[in-house]
Amino acid sequence: MERLRDLFTELGFTQVRTYIQSGNVFFGTAQTDRETVAQTIEQHLHKALGYDVAVFLL
């Protein structure tokens, strides 16, 4: 989960933390457009990991 936190931190998100081994990530951002945030995360994870990752924001 440390690597996942690092990937979110690389995007400039703040207060990044994960929830157990679920893959859920909590973070802060000044960005208010959820679609843009989700797309940014998906693109970054794909580039870093080499495969598609579905992102859902609540």
N, C-alpha and C positions, 0 to 999 in steps of 0.2 A: 504494500500500500504506500510505502515511502516513494516509490517511483511515480505512482499516480499523483500523489501530492506535489511532487516536483514538477510534473508536467503542467499542472494547473498554476503553480507558482510562476513558471516560465511565461505564462500568458498575462502575468501582471495581476492576477487575482489575489485578494488579501484574505487573511484568516482561514487559510485552506486547511481542512481536516477531513479525514475519512471516517466512515462508520464501520467498525469491525472489518470483516473481509467481504463485505457486500458489494463493494465497488461504488457505493454512494459517496459523493463528495459534497461537502458543504464549503461555500466560499463567499466572499464579498466582492462586489464590483460596482463601479459607478455607472456602468452601461445599463440602460433601461430597456433596450430592445431585446427581448428574450430570443427571438429568432436569430438575430445576429450573434448573440452569445453562444447559442447552441451550435450554429454553423462554425464559428471560430473554434470551439472546443473539438467538434468532430474533425475538422481539417487538421488541427494540431495533433490530435491523437492518431489519426491515420498516418500522418507524416512520421511521427515518432515511433509508432508501433508496427506500421506496415500492413494494417488491415482496418476495415471499417468498424467503427464503434458507434452504436446508437446512443444518442444523448437525449435525455428527458429532463426538462427543468420544471420544478414545482414552485 
